[in-house]
């Protein structure tokens, strides 16, 4: 399955520039199925907002409070900058934002995250 996802991701990334179609759902699936993820975290693709490709990281901090010290943007950087095809997308101008939808004390709160526009530093 991992090889299939990686092959699809590479194919989608190579056609993204010409077709202007961002493979957000496929990228989220790749993260969830092929990468190690913090417990209780789930990534999904929301869509394009103001020039940014927006993902949502759902975090159940009631069940897994120890993961609260981790930041969704660091997971997004690991995803987008750790894969050559995705890194090339960022280098070619794709900007991504990952918002956090956190469950704390039984309540869910959405916090807009920062934008990842470079894999430098």
Number of C-alpha atoms within 10 A of each C-alpha: 9 11 9 10 17 17 12 16 21 16 13 20 23 15 14 15 14 8 10 9 11 18 18 20 15 17 24 20 17 20 21 15 13 14 12 9 13 15 14 15 18 18 25 19 18 14 14 15 10 6 9 16 20 22 25 22 26 20 24 21 19 16 13 15 14 11 16 15 7 10 13 24 19 12 18 21 19 15 17 22 20 12 15 12 18 20 19 16 21 18 15 12 11 19 17 25 21 28 21 23 19 20 18 16 10 10 8 15 11 13 13 13 18 12 16 21 17 18 14 8 3
